[in-house]
Amino acid sequence: MPGDRKPPTSDAVRIAEVRAWLSSQFAAAGRDVPEFEYTPRSVAQLHSIATLSHTRSHSALIVAADLRLKAAEYRAQAARIREILDSAGLSQERLTPDGISSVQVIASVANLLNIRDTESSSFVVAMGDLSLRKEDVDEKRAKVQKDSKALLEYTRKAIAKLNDLRKTFIKFHNEVDVYEAQIEHWQRNMAIMSSKEKQYQLQFGNHKAMLRSVGYTSEINHGVLMEMAEHKKDLEKKTKPILDTLRSYQDLPPDKALAALAIEEKKRQYAVAEKYLEEVLHSALTAPE
């Protein structure tokens, strides 16, 4: 509710509370409070510390009171049990040293098992709980051992791989000079091949220009060239008798008039044959593929 909220503490009230808390704390230690400047920041921090200290002190008082009450109850119960043991003739003075040792052992075991009494059922329950804890610990231990073995195996494999990598690295490091020499040789060969490529491209361009100048086109293929070769052979067969006749005129007598007539006739025949050859070549070049 809004009416239940505490009003904001003023600076003067905070300073007073801080001074009172400091005085109580230093008085408990037997010392005087040192002089210092009360700034808003220091007052706020000291006030929060004082509030926390009061809260913890109050909680400690409550716990101490509860513990004192429990101690009184335990003392009363111990006195009642002592009376019962005395009435039954089992007081500590009447027990033998072996009996006292046995009782101390039972008490130590009870404290170790964290049980409040020495009933057999309490011991059985505590031992059962201890056995369950032991089984849980054994399972965790077996799992840890299994994981440790797996990690050890992985570590061994990793070490073996590391050794292999080191050997490989040393091998490659020793072969660096050899591979560098091979790379330099390949680079020289590449430079030579590049220059050869440029040379061959230039020669190819020259041959292509020369073929274009003599009338070679892409339509002239191997079949056309074979046909031209066949025509050439036919022309050679047809011109061979003429050439043989012309060679026979070399044995004629030196008659100027007859020689002139023979020469003119041979020229005419040669012109006819040459014209026929040109027509055949032209028809072969212009013929479709």
The 8 nearest C-alpha neighbors of each residue, nearest first, counted from 0:
[[1, 3, 2, 4, 5, 6, 7, 8],
 [2, 0, 3, 4, 5, 6, 7, 8],
 [1, 3, 0, 4, 5, 6, 7, 8],
 [2, 4, 0, 1, 5, 6, 7, 8],
 [5, 3, 2, 1, 6, 0, 7, 8],
 [6, 4, 7, 3, 2, 8, 1, 0],
 [5, 7, 8, 4, 9, 3, 2, 1],
 [8, 6, 9, 5, 4, 10, 12, 13],
 [9, 7, 12, 6, 13, 10, 11, 5],
 [8, 10, 12, 11, 13, 7, 14, 6],
 [9, 11, 13, 12, 14, 8, 39, 42],
 [12, 10, 14, 13, 9, 15, 8, 16],
 [11, 13, 15, 9, 14, 10, 16, 8],
 [14, 12, 10, 16, 15, 11, 17, 9],
 [13, 15, 17, 11, 16, 12, 18, 10],
 [16, 14, 12, 18, 13, 17, 19, 11],
 [15, 17, 13, 19, 14, 18, 20, 12],
 [16, 18, 14, 20, 15, 19, 46, 13],
 [19, 17, 21, 15, 20, 16, 22, 14],
 [18, 20, 16, 22, 17, 21, 15, 23],
 [19, 21, 17, 23, 18, 22, 16, 24],
 [22, 20, 18, 24, 23, 19, 25, 17],
 [21, 23, 19, 25, 20, 24, 26, 18],
 [24, 22, 26, 20, 21, 25, 27, 19],
 [23, 25, 21, 27, 26, 22, 20, 28],
 [24, 26, 28, 30, 22, 27, 23, 31],
 [27, 25, 29, 23, 28, 24, 30, 22],
 [28, 26, 24, 25, 29, 23, 30, 22],
 [27, 29, 25, 26, 30, 24, 23, 31],
 [30, 28, 26, 27, 25, 31, 24, 23],
 [31, 29, 25, 28, 26, 32, 27, 24],
 [32, 30, 25, 33, 26, 29, 22, 28],
 [31, 33, 25, 22, 34, 30, 21, 26],
 [34, 32, 31, 35, 30, 25, 21, 22],
 [33, 35, 32, 36, 31, 37, 18, 21],
 [36, 34, 37, 33, 32, 38, 41, 42],
 [35, 37, 38, 34, 41, 42, 39, 33],
 [38, 36, 42, 41, 35, 39, 14, 40],
 [37, 39, 41, 40, 36, 42, 43, 35],
 [40, 38, 42, 41, 43, 37, 10, 44],
 [39, 41, 43, 38, 42, 44, 37, 45],
 [42, 40, 44, 38, 43, 39, 45, 37],
 [41, 43, 45, 39, 40, 44, 46, 38],
 [44, 42, 46, 40, 41, 45, 39, 47],
 [43, 45, 41, 47, 46, 42, 48, 40],
 [46, 44, 48, 42, 47, 43, 49, 41],
 [45, 47, 49, 43, 48, 44, 17, 42],
 [46, 48, 50, 44, 49, 45, 51, 43],
 [49, 47, 45, 51, 46, 50, 52, 44],
 [50, 48, 52, 46, 51, 47, 45, 53],
 [49, 51, 47, 53, 52, 48, 46, 54],
 [50, 52, 54, 48, 49, 53, 55, 47],
 [51, 53, 49, 55, 54, 50, 56, 48],
 [54, 52, 56, 50, 51, 55, 57, 49],
 [55, 53, 51, 57, 52, 56, 50, 58],
 [54, 56, 58, 52, 57, 53, 59, 51],
 [57, 55, 59, 53, 58, 54, 52, 60],
 [56, 58, 60, 54, 55, 59, 53, 61],
 [57, 59, 55, 61, 56, 60, 62, 54],
 [60, 58, 56, 62, 57, 61, 63, 55],
 [61, 59, 63, 57, 58, 62, 64, 56],
 [60, 62, 58, 64, 59, 63, 65, 57],
 [61, 63, 65, 59, 64, 60, 66, 58],
 [64, 62, 66, 60, 65, 61, 59, 67],
 [63, 65, 67, 61, 66, 62, 60, 68],
 [66, 64, 68, 62, 63, 67, 69, 61],
 [65, 67, 63, 69, 68, 64, 70, 62],
 [68, 66, 70, 64, 69, 65, 63, 71],
 [67, 69, 65, 71, 66, 70, 64, 72],
 [68, 70, 72, 66, 71, 67, 73, 65],
 [71, 69, 67, 73, 72, 68, 66, 74],
 [72, 70, 74, 68, 69, 73, 75, 67],
 [71, 73, 69, 75, 70, 74, 76, 68],
 [72, 74, 70, 76, 71, 75, 77, 69],
 [75, 73, 77, 71, 76, 72, 70, 78],
 [74, 76, 72, 78, 77, 73, 71, 79],
 [75, 77, 73, 79, 74, 78, 72, 80],
 [78, 76, 74, 80, 75, 79, 73, 81],
 [79, 77, 81, 75, 76, 80, 74, 82],
 [78, 80, 76, 82, 81, 77, 75, 83],
 [79, 81, 83, 77, 82, 78, 76, 84],
 [82, 80, 78, 84, 79, 83, 77, 85],
 [83, 81, 85, 79, 80, 84, 86, 78],
 [82, 84, 80, 86, 81, 85, 87, 79],
 [83, 85, 89, 87, 81, 90, 86, 82],
 [86, 84, 90, 88, 82, 87, 83, 89],
 [85, 87, 83, 84, 88, 82, 89, 90],
 [88, 86, 84, 85, 89, 83, 90, 82],
 [87, 89, 85, 86, 90, 84, 93, 83],
 [90, 88, 84, 87, 85, 93, 94, 91],
 [89, 91, 85, 84, 93, 92, 88, 94],
 [90, 92, 94, 93, 89, 99, 85, 84],
 [93, 91, 90, 94, 89, 95, 85, 99],
 [94, 92, 90, 91, 89, 95, 88, 85],
 [95, 93, 91, 92, 98, 99, 89, 90],
 [94, 96, 98, 97, 99, 93, 92, 91],
 [97, 95, 99, 98, 100, 94, 101, 93],
 [98, 96, 100, 95, 99, 101, 94, 102],
 [97, 99, 101, 95, 100, 96, 94, 102],
 [98, 100, 96, 102, 101, 97, 103, 94],
 [99, 101, 103, 97, 98, 102, 104, 96],
 [102, 100, 98, 104, 103, 99, 97, 105],
 [103, 101, 105, 99, 104, 100, 106, 98],
 [102, 104, 106, 100, 101, 105, 107, 99],
 [103, 105, 107, 101, 106, 102, 108, 100],
 [106, 104, 102, 108, 103, 107, 109, 101],
 [105, 107, 103, 109, 104, 108, 102, 110],
 [108, 106, 104, 110, 109, 105, 103, 111],
 [107, 109, 111, 105, 110, 106, 112, 104],
 [110, 108, 106, 112, 114, 111, 107, 113],
 [111, 109, 113, 107, 108, 112, 106, 114],
 [110, 112, 108, 109, 113, 107, 114, 106],
 [111, 113, 109, 110, 114, 108, 125, 126],
 [114, 112, 110, 111, 109, 115, 125, 108],
 [115, 113, 109, 112, 116, 110, 121, 125],
 [114, 116, 113, 117, 109, 110, 121, 118],
 [117, 115, 118, 114, 121, 109, 122, 106],
 [118, 116, 119, 109, 121, 122, 115, 105],
 [117, 119, 121, 120, 116, 122, 123, 115],
 [118, 120, 122, 121, 123, 117, 124, 116],
 [119, 121, 123, 118, 122, 124, 117, 125],
 [120, 122, 124, 118, 119, 123, 125, 117],
 [121, 123, 125, 119, 120, 124, 126, 118],
 [124, 122, 120, 126, 121, 125, 127, 119],
 [125, 123, 127, 121, 126, 122, 120, 128],
 [124, 126, 122, 128, 127, 123, 121, 129],
 [125, 127, 129, 123, 128, 124, 122, 130],
 [128, 126, 130, 124, 129, 125, 123, 131],
 [127, 129, 125, 131, 126, 130, 124, 132],
 [128, 130, 126, 132, 127, 131, 133, 125],
 [131, 129, 133, 127, 132, 128, 126, 134],
 [132, 130, 134, 128, 133, 129, 135, 127],
 [131, 133, 129, 135, 130, 134, 136, 128],
 [132, 134, 130, 136, 131, 135, 137, 129],
 [135, 133, 137, 131, 136, 132, 138, 130],
 [134, 136, 132, 138, 133, 137, 131, 139],
 [135, 137, 133, 139, 134, 138, 140, 132],
 [138, 136, 134, 140, 135, 139, 133, 141],
 [139, 137, 141, 135, 140, 136, 134, 142],
 [138, 140, 142, 136, 137, 141, 143, 135],
 [139, 141, 137, 143, 138, 142, 136, 144],
 [142, 140, 144, 138, 143, 139, 137, 145],
 [141, 143, 145, 139, 140, 144, 146, 138],
 [142, 144, 140, 146, 141, 145, 147, 139],
 [143, 145, 147, 141, 142, 146, 140, 148],
 [146, 144, 142, 148, 147, 143, 141, 149],
 [145, 147, 149, 143, 144, 148, 150, 142],
 [146, 148, 144, 150, 145, 149, 143, 151],
 [149, 147, 151, 145, 150, 146, 152, 144],
 [150, 148, 146, 152, 151, 147, 153, 145],
 [151, 149, 153, 147, 152, 148, 154, 146],
 [150, 152, 148, 154, 149, 153, 147, 155],
 [153, 151, 149, 155, 154, 150, 148, 156],
 [154, 152, 150, 156, 151, 155, 157, 149],
 [153, 155, 151, 157, 152, 156, 150, 158],
 [154, 156, 158, 152, 157, 153, 151, 159],
 [157, 155, 159, 153, 158, 154, 160, 152],
 [156, 158, 154, 160, 155, 159, 161, 153],
 [157, 159, 161, 155, 156, 160, 154, 162],
 [160, 158, 156, 162, 161, 157, 155, 163],
 [161, 159, 163, 157, 162, 158, 164, 156],
 [160, 162, 158, 164, 159, 163, 157, 165],
 [161, 163, 165, 159, 160, 164, 158, 166],
 [164, 162, 160, 166, 165, 161, 167, 159],
 [165, 163, 167, 161, 162, 166, 168, 160],
 [164, 166, 168, 162, 163, 167, 169, 161],
 [165, 167, 163, 169, 168, 164, 170, 162],
 [168, 166, 164, 170, 165, 169, 163, 171],
 [167, 169, 165, 171, 170, 166, 172, 164],
 [168, 170, 172, 166, 167, 171, 165, 173],
 [171, 169, 167, 173, 168, 172, 166, 174],
 [172, 170, 174, 168, 173, 169, 167, 175],
 [171, 173, 169, 175, 170, 174, 168, 176],
 [172, 174, 170, 171, 175, 169, 176, 177],
 [175, 173, 171, 177, 172, 176, 170, 178],
 [176, 174, 178, 172, 177, 173, 179, 171],
 [175, 177, 179, 178, 174, 180, 173, 172],
 [178, 176, 180, 174, 179, 175, 181, 173],
 [179, 177, 181, 175, 180, 176, 182, 174],
 [178, 180, 182, 176, 181, 177, 175, 183],
 [181, 179, 183, 177, 178, 182, 184, 176],
 [182, 180, 178, 184, 179, 183, 185, 177],
 [181, 183, 185, 179, 184, 180, 178, 186],
 [182, 184, 186, 180, 181, 185, 179, 187],
 [185, 183, 181, 187, 182, 186, 180, 188],
 [186, 184, 188, 182, 187, 183, 189, 181],
 [185, 187, 189, 183, 188, 184, 182, 190],
 [186, 188, 190, 184, 189, 185, 183, 191],
 [189, 187, 185, 191, 186, 190, 192, 184],
 [190, 188, 186, 192, 187, 191, 193, 185],
 [189, 191, 193, 187, 188, 192, 186, 194],
 [192, 190, 188, 194, 189, 193, 195, 187],
 [191, 193, 195, 189, 194, 190, 196, 188],
 [192, 194, 196, 190, 195, 191, 189, 197],
 [193, 195, 197, 191, 196, 192, 198, 190],
 [196, 194, 192, 198, 193, 197, 199, 191],
 [195, 197, 193, 199, 194, 198, 192, 200],
 [196, 198, 200, 194, 195, 199, 201, 193],
 [199, 197, 195, 201, 196, 200, 202, 194],
 [200, 198, 202, 196, 201, 197, 203, 195],
 [199, 201, 203, 197, 198, 202, 196, 204],
 [200, 202, 204, 198, 199, 203, 197, 205],
 [203, 201, 199, 205, 204, 200, 206, 198],
 [202, 204, 200, 206, 201, 205, 199, 207],
 [203, 205, 207, 201, 202, 206, 208, 200],
 [204, 206, 202, 208, 207, 203, 209, 201],
 [207, 205, 209, 203, 208, 204, 210, 202],
 [206, 208, 204, 210, 205, 209, 203, 211],
 [209, 207, 211, 205, 206, 210, 204, 212],
 [210, 208, 206, 212, 211, 207, 205, 213],
 [211, 209, 215, 207, 213, 212, 208, 206],
 [210, 212, 215, 208, 214, 209, 213, 207],
 [213, 211, 209, 210, 214, 208, 215, 207],
 [214, 212, 210, 211, 215, 209, 208, 216],
 [215, 213, 211, 212, 216, 210, 284, 209],
 [216, 214, 211, 210, 213, 219, 217, 212],
 [215, 217, 218, 219, 214, 211, 210, 284],
 [216, 218, 219, 215, 220, 211, 288, 214],
 [219, 217, 216, 288, 220, 287, 215, 284],
 [220, 218, 217, 223, 216, 215, 224, 221],
 [219, 221, 223, 222, 218, 224, 217, 288],
 [220, 222, 224, 223, 225, 219, 226, 218],
 [221, 223, 225, 224, 220, 226, 219, 288],
 [222, 224, 226, 225, 220, 221, 219, 227],
 [225, 223, 227, 221, 226, 222, 228, 220],
 [224, 226, 228, 222, 223, 227, 221, 229],
 [225, 227, 229, 223, 228, 224, 230, 222],
 [228, 226, 230, 224, 229, 225, 231, 223],
 [227, 229, 231, 225, 226, 230, 224, 232],
 [228, 230, 226, 232, 231, 227, 225, 233],
 [231, 229, 227, 233, 232, 228, 234, 226],
 [232, 230, 228, 234, 229, 233, 227, 235],
 [231, 233, 235, 229, 230, 234, 236, 228],
 [234, 232, 230, 236, 231, 235, 237, 229],
 [235, 233, 237, 231, 236, 232, 238, 230],
 [234, 236, 232, 238, 233, 237, 239, 231],
 [235, 237, 233, 239, 234, 238, 232, 240],
 [238, 236, 234, 235, 239, 233, 240, 241],
 [239, 237, 235, 241, 240, 236, 234, 242],
 [238, 240, 242, 236, 241, 237, 235, 243],
 [241, 239, 243, 242, 238, 244, 237, 236],
 [242, 240, 244, 238, 243, 239, 245, 237],
 [241, 243, 245, 239, 244, 240, 246, 238],
 [242, 244, 240, 246, 241, 245, 239, 247],
 [245, 243, 247, 241, 246, 242, 240, 248],
 [246, 244, 242, 248, 247, 243, 241, 265],
 [245, 247, 243, 244, 248, 249, 242, 250],
 [248, 246, 244, 249, 245, 250, 243, 251],
 [249, 247, 250, 251, 245, 246, 244, 261],
 [248, 250, 247, 246, 251, 245, 252, 244],
 [249, 251, 248, 247, 252, 246, 253, 245],
 [252, 250, 248, 249, 253, 247, 254, 258],
 [253, 251, 254, 250, 258, 249, 248, 255],
 [252, 254, 255, 251, 258, 257, 250, 256],
 [255, 253, 257, 252, 256, 258, 251, 259],
 [254, 256, 258, 257, 259, 253, 260, 252],
 [255, 257, 259, 258, 254, 260, 261, 253],
 [258, 256, 260, 259, 254, 255, 261, 253],
 [257, 259, 261, 255, 256, 260, 254, 262],
 [260, 258, 262, 256, 257, 261, 255, 263],
 [259, 261, 257, 263, 262, 258, 264, 256],
 [262, 260, 258, 264, 259, 263, 257, 265],
 [263, 261, 259, 265, 264, 260, 258, 266],
 [262, 264, 266, 260, 261, 265, 259, 267],
 [265, 263, 261, 267, 266, 262, 268, 260],
 [264, 266, 268, 262, 267, 263, 269, 261],
 [267, 265, 269, 263, 264, 268, 270, 262],
 [266, 268, 270, 264, 265, 269, 263, 271],
 [267, 269, 265, 271, 266, 270, 272, 264],
 [268, 270, 266, 272, 271, 267, 265, 273],
 [269, 271, 273, 267, 268, 272, 266, 274],
 [272, 270, 268, 274, 269, 273, 275, 267],
 [273, 271, 269, 275, 274, 270, 276, 268],
 [274, 272, 276, 270, 275, 271, 269, 277],
 [273, 275, 271, 277, 276, 272, 270, 278],
 [274, 276, 272, 278, 273, 277, 271, 279],
 [277, 275, 273, 279, 274, 278, 280, 272],
 [278, 276, 280, 274, 279, 275, 281, 273],
 [279, 277, 281, 275, 276, 280, 282, 274],
 [278, 280, 276, 282, 277, 281, 283, 275],
 [281, 279, 283, 277, 282, 278, 284, 276],
 [280, 282, 278, 284, 283, 279, 277, 285],
 [281, 283, 279, 285, 280, 284, 286, 278],
 [284, 282, 280, 286, 281, 285, 279, 227],
 [285, 283, 281, 282, 286, 280, 219, 223],
 [284, 286, 282, 283, 281, 287, 280, 218],
 [285, 287, 283, 284, 282, 288, 281, 223],
 [288, 286, 285, 218, 284, 283, 219, 223],
 [287, 218, 286, 219, 223, 220, 222, 285]]
